[in-house]
Amino acid sequence: MTPRHIKISMRSLSLLASATIAVAAIFLFSAFTQSPATTATRTSAETAIDHVILISVDGLRPEAMLRPLVDQHPAMKQLTQGAWTAQARCDPDISVTLPNHIDMITARLVAGENGHGWVDNVDPPSRTMGGTLHLKPRHYISSVFDVAHDEGLQTALVVGKWKFVLFEQSYGEDAGGPDDVAPNYGKDKIDCFVCSPNSMDQVQQLTAFIQGASDRQKKTFTFLHLALPDFVGHASGWDLSDGSAYRQALLDIDASLGFILSKINNSPTLKDRVAIVLTADHGGGVPLISHRDPEAPVNFTIPFLVWTGVHQTQVDLYAINATTRHCPAANERFTANQLPPIRNSDASNTCLMLLGLPAIPGSTVNARQDLQMTSAPQK
């Protein structure tokens, strides 16, 4: 991968100055924006969580977090000690990467009157040629970065595929809405955008960003996209047998997740103050080296977990959300005439709730921020 564009804001320059990681084949951008409809004042509730990392493991089959495989994945095993499920679902109509990540950051599904409408899964055209999320619905689509940045948090998007430049184009100062939540932090909603195919490079950049912000007593929201399982799945299949390339990719991803957990747990300013929400855009295996069939269970079934530290009690997300979410049968994308399943699109409003922030304006998934994360009632 070779650099295609470099754009660093003055705000992110101070964040990146402390990082000592080599950045070959990594792209740093500033970006992103806020819904013009937002008019609330800054009244975030006090919370013990100062930093939330939303992690998407591209093409992650949930079996990686179930026994016997999870016993070989110590980081994943630690993450499943919180609230989680191996029976979450991707978008009900499409099981490919970019549309599902748009689901995650906007808390909207693809289809419907309030859907984001983006179905392409390739590198987007330029902004001037229509490469923004706002073109198809003909109105501004707010994101999790809008809310976090306009509330004064520092933000980063660390990804493994260039197609995620769509978010830079959609929420940069040229396409995004103003910050209507005083004080005005402007349109540059993502302070640091890193694109690298190497997962260890990614997590080193991510943790340096979070630690640097913490040292300056700033809160953060960061989004990490780990692409390796999807790369390997498309090359040789989503084979879960011993010694397969996909199994090796899972080990590599677990090592990257372990690096993040080590940095958190060994930092006096981060320990017990970081939450992780982890999910996936899709599984894979139907067809063999793809995941395009949205009705195949191995494609639409994904994990969803919320980790807030080492002192959690493991709980089933569906069991503590029985009044708002329904677990479909293993072969069902959803159950007709029932409550919705837990989806990857629940993630962003969950992250904002952990930070004591309001839901994304215009969002339709978890817009009430009613996804319980512990067995105790949420405030």
N, C-alpha and C positions, 0 to 999 in steps of 0.2 A: 504494500500500500504506500503510495507516495502522496505528499501533501498537495491539497487542491486549493486551500484557502486558509488564511490566518487572519484572525480578527480578535483582538484582546482589548477589553474595556479597561479604563483607568482603575476601576474598582477591582477588577480581577487581577491586575498587575500586582497589587499589594498582596493578594492571596497566593499568587503563584511564586512570589519571590522566595518564599521559604522552602519551596519544594526542591529537592535535590535529585529527583528521578530523571533519568535520560528520557527525552521525548521524541526520539526518532520515530517517524511514521505516526505521530500523534498530532491532532489538530486542536488548537485552542480557539474558542470563539466566545464572544459575548453575544447575548441575544435577549429576546423574548419579552412578553408583554402582558397587559392586564385587560380584563373586560371593561369596556367603557360604562357598563351598567352598574358597576360596583360603587357604592356611595357611603358605605359604613365607615365609622371611625375605628381606629386601632384600639380594640378592647380585648386582646387575646387573654384568655384565662391563664393564670399561673399554672405551670405544669412541671413535673420533674424531668420530662423529656425535652432536651434542647436540640437534638439532632435526630432526624428520621431519614433512613436510607430505604428507598423503594428499589428492590432488586428484581429484575426480570431475567430468568435463565431461559434463553431462547431454545425451544424444543425440548424442555425438560419433562420427561415422563415421571409421574408421581411415584412410580415404583422405586425410584432412587431414594425416597424418603421412608420407605416401608421395609420391614424385615423380609428377607435377610440382607438386602443390599445396604440398608442404612447403617448396618454394623461396620461396613467398610468405609463409611463417610462420616467421620467424627464431627465435622462442622455442621453438616446437615442434621445429624442426630441432636446436636446441641440446639439448633434452631427449632426443632420440632418439640422442644420441651415447653413451648408456650401454647398459644391457641392456634390450631391448624386443622386442615383437612386435606386428604388426598383425593377428594371428590368435588373439587371446584370445576368450573367450566369456563371456556373461552367464549368469544362472541357467538351467539346462537346461529348466525348465518354464514360465518366465514372463519376459517382456521388457518390464517396466514399471518405473517409477522407484522407488517406495518399497520394494517387496520386494527389489530388487537393492541398494539402499543398506543395507538391513538385513543382506543377505548380506555386504556389505563390512565393516560394523562388528562383526559377530558371528562372521565366518568360518564361517557355516553356510549351507546351501542352504535353500530354502523347504520342500521336501517331505522325507518320510522320518521315521523314528523320532526322529532328532536334529535335524530341521529346525526353523526358527523358526516356520513356519506362517502368516506374515502375507502375505496376498494382496491386501488392499485398497490402492488407490492414490489415496486422497482424504484430506482433512484428517481426522485421527483424532478420535474422540469424546474427551471429557475423561477424565482419569485415573480419576475416580470412576465413570465410565460404561463402563469397560473399555478405555480407550485406552492400554494398555501392552503391551509385547512379552511380558510374562510370563503374560498371561491364558490364551492359547490352549494353550500347552504345559503350563500349570499348574505351572511351576517357573521359577526365575530364569534368565534368559538373559544371560550375561556379555557384555561388549563390550570393544573395544580401549581405550575410555576408562577402564574399570575398572582394567585392568592399568597403564596409563600413570599415571593419577592416584594410585593407591595405591602406586606406586613413587616418588612425590614429584615427578613432572613436572607442569608447568602445561599446561592443556589448553584448546582452543577448538574450537568448531564454527561455521563460517561458511557460511551456506546461502542459496539463492535462492528457496526455496519454503516456505510456512508448514507444509506437511504434515510437515516434519522436526521440528516440535514433539513428535512422537511420542517422539523420543529424550529430550527434556527430561522428559516424563511418565514414561518407562520407567526412567530412571536418576537422577531427582532424589531428594532426601532423603525424599520421601513414598513412593517405590516401590522404590528401590534397596536392595541388600544392604549390609551393613556392610563396612568395611575391616578384613580379618583379617590384613593384612600390616603388622607393626609397623615404624615408628610409625603410629598411626591418624590418617589424614587425613580421616576422615569419609565421609559419603555424597554429598557434593557433587562429582560427578566431572567436570563440565565447568565450568571457571571462567568462560568467556565464550561466550555463544551469540549470534550475530549473524545476523539475517535481513534481507536486502536484495535486491531484484531487480537492482541495479546492480553489475556485476562489478568495476568500478574501485573503487567504495566498498568492496566486499568485500576486495579485495586490499590496499587501504590499511589497513583495520582489521587484517587478518591479519598483515601485516608489522610494524605497530606493536606488536602483541601479542608477536610473536616477538622483536623487537629489545629490547623492554622487559624480557622475561624473561631474555634473554641478558645485558643490562646488570646484572642482579641475579644472574648466574651460575646461572640456573635452566635446566634442559632443558625442551623442549616437545614435545608431540604435538598437531598441529592437523589438522582435516579441513575442506577447502574444497570446496563444491559450487557449480559455475558452471552456471547454468540457461539461458543465452541460446540456445544451439543448439536446445534442445528447444522453447523458446517459439516460435522462428522456424519450426522444422520443423512444429509443429502448426498454424501460421498459413498457411504456404505450401509446405510440403514440404521433404524433405531433398535439394534440388536442388543438385548439384555443378557446374553449368554456370557459366561466367563471368558475373558481374554479378548472380547470384541473391541473394536475401535470406539464404539459408543460408550462402553463401560470405562475405557481409559479416559475418555473425555469427561465423564462424571467424576473420576478421581481428580482430574486436573481442576475442575470447577470447585470441588470440595476443598482443595488446597487453597484456592483463591478466597473462598468464603472463610476458611480458617485463618488466613492472613488478616482479614477484616476483624474477625472476632478477637484475635490476639491483640491487635492494635487497640481495640475498644477496652478489653478487659485489663490491659496493662497500662492504660493511661489514667492517671488520677483525675483528670478533668472530663474524661469520656465515660468511664465505667459507671454503669447504672443510669446514664443520661442519654443513651442512644437506643432507638428502637429500629427494628428492621421489619419491613413488610416484604415478603418474597412470594413471587408467583411466576407464571410462565405465559407466553403468548399462545402456545399450543403444545401438544405432544408430537407424535409422529409415527409413521410406519405404514400408512395406507394412502396411496400406493407405497411400495416397499421403501423407496428413498424419497418420499414426499409426505405431505400432511394436508393435501388440498381437499380431501373428502371431508366436508364439515359434519357428516353424519356418522363417521367412524369413531367409536369410543376412544381408541388409542390416540386419536387426533384432538378430540375436544376435551378430554379429561386432563386436568392440571392440578398442581398443588396450590395452596394458598395458606400462608402462615403469618403470624404476628409474634415477634420476639421482642421482649423489652428488658432482658437481662437474665442473669444466671439463677435468679431466685424464683422463677416462675413455676407454676404447676401446669402440667400438660392437660389441656382440655380440648374436646372436639368442638370445632366452630359451629357445626350444625346443631349440636346438643344445646349450646348456650344461646342460639339464635332461632329457636324453634318457632317463635311468634312472627318472625320476619323473613326467614329463609327456609326453603324446603330442599332436602337432598334427593335428587332424582335417582332412579335406579341406575345401575352401572352402565347400562346400554342406552340411557336416555340423555339427550342434550338438555332437556328440561322436562318437567311434568306439566302437561296442559291443565289449566284451571287450578293450579297450585301457586303458592308463593314462589318467587324466583330463586334459583340456586345462587350460591356464592360464586361470583365471577371475578376474573382479573380486573374488570372495570370497577369493582368495589375498592380497589387499592388506594387511589389518590385521595378520596374523601376520608378514608381510614387514616391515611398519613396526616392529613390536616387535622383530624380530630385528636390524634396523638399529640400534636403540637399546640392544641388549644385554639385552632383556627377554624373559621367557618368553611362551609362547603363551597365548591366551585360554582360560581354563578351559571345558571342554565343547565347544570348537570342533572342527569336523570337516574343514575345508579348510585345508591347509597347517599342520595342527596339530603336525606334527613340525618345522616351520620348515625344510623341506628345499628350498625354492625357491632355487636358486643365482642369484646376482646378478652374478657375475664368472666368468671362465673358470677361475680358481683355485678349488680346493676350499674350501668353507665350513668353519669350525671347528665 
